[in-house]
Amino acid sequence: MVPFAIAGLAAFAVAGAIVWLANGPESWLQTCVAGFLVGIPGLITMIVHDRNRRRRRSITHAAFREN
Protein backbone atom coordinates (compact mmCIF):
# COMPACT_ATOMS: atom_id res chain seq x y z
CA MET A 1 0.00 0.00 0.00
CA VAL A 2 2.94 2.34 0.55
CA PRO A 3 3.56 2.88 -3.20
CA PHE A 4 -0.02 4.07 -3.62
CA ALA A 5 0.39 6.62 -0.85
CA ILE A 6 3.67 7.84 -2.31
CA ALA A 7 2.09 8.12 -5.75
CA GLY A 8 -0.77 10.17 -4.30
CA LEU A 9 1.62 12.48 -2.47
CA ALA A 10 3.67 12.91 -5.64
CA ALA A 11 0.55 13.64 -7.69
CA PHE A 12 -0.59 16.35 -5.29
CA ALA A 13 2.92 17.83 -5.18
CA VAL A 14 3.23 17.93 -8.97
CA ALA A 15 -0.28 19.32 -9.39
CA GLY A 16 0.44 21.96 -6.76
CA ALA A 17 3.67 22.97 -8.48
CA ILE A 18 1.90 23.27 -11.82
CA VAL A 19 -0.92 25.36 -10.35
CA TRP A 20 1.58 27.57 -8.52
CA LEU A 21 3.79 28.10 -11.57
CA ALA A 22 0.80 28.77 -13.83
CA ASN A 23 -0.70 31.24 -11.35
CA GLY A 24 -3.82 29.13 -11.16
CA PRO A 25 -6.74 29.69 -8.84
CA GLU A 26 -5.79 29.96 -5.17
CA SER A 27 -8.41 27.38 -4.19
CA TRP A 28 -6.75 24.78 -6.45
CA LEU A 29 -3.39 25.40 -4.80
CA GLN A 30 -4.99 25.10 -1.37
CA THR A 31 -6.58 21.81 -2.43
CA CYS A 32 -3.20 20.46 -3.55
CA VAL A 33 -1.53 21.51 -0.31
CA ALA A 34 -4.35 19.99 1.75
CA GLY A 35 -4.20 16.74 -0.21
CA PHE A 36 -0.46 16.51 0.30
CA LEU A 37 -0.71 17.24 4.03
CA VAL A 38 -3.55 14.77 4.57
CA GLY A 39 -1.57 12.15 2.65
CA ILE A 40 1.36 12.26 5.08
CA PRO A 41 -0.52 10.64 8.01
CA GLY A 42 -1.97 8.15 5.51
CA LEU A 43 1.54 7.23 4.38
CA ILE A 44 2.70 6.80 7.97
CA THR A 45 -0.34 4.63 8.74
CA MET A 46 0.36 2.41 5.73
CA ILE A 47 4.04 2.03 6.65
CA VAL A 48 3.10 0.92 10.17
CA HIS A 49 0.39 -1.40 8.84
CA ASP A 50 2.75 -3.07 6.36
CA ARG A 51 5.43 -3.48 9.03
CA ASN A 52 2.93 -5.11 11.41
CA ARG A 53 1.60 -7.33 8.62
CA ARG A 54 5.13 -8.56 7.86
CA ARG A 55 5.67 -9.26 11.55
CA ARG A 56 2.39 -11.18 11.85
CA ARG A 57 3.18 -13.25 8.76
CA SER A 58 6.63 -14.15 10.02
CA ILE A 59 5.16 -15.29 13.35
CA THR A 60 2.50 -17.35 11.58
CA HIS A 61 5.00 -18.93 9.21
CA ALA A 62 7.39 -19.72 12.05
CA ALA A 63 4.60 -21.42 14.02
CA PHE A 64 3.55 -23.36 10.92
CA ARG A 65 7.10 -24.61 10.32
CA GLU A 66 7.38 -25.86 13.91
CA ASN A 67 4.37 -28.15 13.49
C-alpha positions as CSV (number, residue, x, y, z in Angstrom):
1,M,0.0,0.0,0.0
2,V,2.9,2.3,0.5
3,P,3.6,2.9,-3.2
4,F,0.0,4.1,-3.6
5,A,0.4,6.6,-0.9
6,I,3.7,7.8,-2.3
7,A,2.1,8.1,-5.7
8,G,-0.8,10.2,-4.3
9,L,1.6,12.5,-2.5
10,A,3.7,12.9,-5.6
11,A,0.6,13.6,-7.7
12,F,-0.6,16.4,-5.3
13,A,2.9,17.8,-5.2
14,V,3.2,17.9,-9.0
15,A,-0.3,19.3,-9.4
16,G,0.4,22.0,-6.8
17,A,3.7,23.0,-8.5
18,I,1.9,23.3,-11.8
19,V,-0.9,25.4,-10.4
20,W,1.6,27.6,-8.5
21,L,3.8,28.1,-11.6
22,A,0.8,28.8,-13.8
23,N,-0.7,31.2,-11.4
24,G,-3.8,29.1,-11.2
25,P,-6.7,29.7,-8.8
26,E,-5.8,30.0,-5.2
27,S,-8.4,27.4,-4.2
28,W,-6.7,24.8,-6.4
29,L,-3.4,25.4,-4.8
30,Q,-5.0,25.1,-1.4
31,T,-6.6,21.8,-2.4
32,C,-3.2,20.5,-3.5
33,V,-1.5,21.5,-0.3
34,A,-4.3,20.0,1.8
35,G,-4.2,16.7,-0.2
36,F,-0.5,16.5,0.3
37,L,-0.7,17.2,4.0
38,V,-3.5,14.8,4.6
39,G,-1.6,12.2,2.6
40,I,1.4,12.3,5.1
41,P,-0.5,10.6,8.0
42,G,-2.0,8.2,5.5
43,L,1.5,7.2,4.4
44,I,2.7,6.8,8.0
45,T,-0.3,4.6,8.7
46,M,0.4,2.4,5.7
47,I,4.0,2.0,6.7
48,V,3.1,0.9,10.2
49,H,0.4,-1.4,8.8
50,D,2.7,-3.1,6.4
51,R,5.4,-3.5,9.0
52,N,2.9,-5.1,11.4
53,R,1.6,-7.3,8.6
54,R,5.1,-8.6,7.9
55,R,5.7,-9.3,11.6
56,R,2.4,-11.2,11.9
57,R,3.2,-13.3,8.8
58,S,6.6,-14.2,10.0
59,I,5.2,-15.3,13.4
60,T,2.5,-17.4,11.6
61,H,5.0,-18.9,9.2
62,A,7.4,-19.7,12.1
63,A,4.6,-21.4,14.0
64,F,3.5,-23.4,10.9
65,R,7.1,-24.6,10.3
66,E,7.4,-25.9,13.9
67,N,4.4,-28.2,13.5
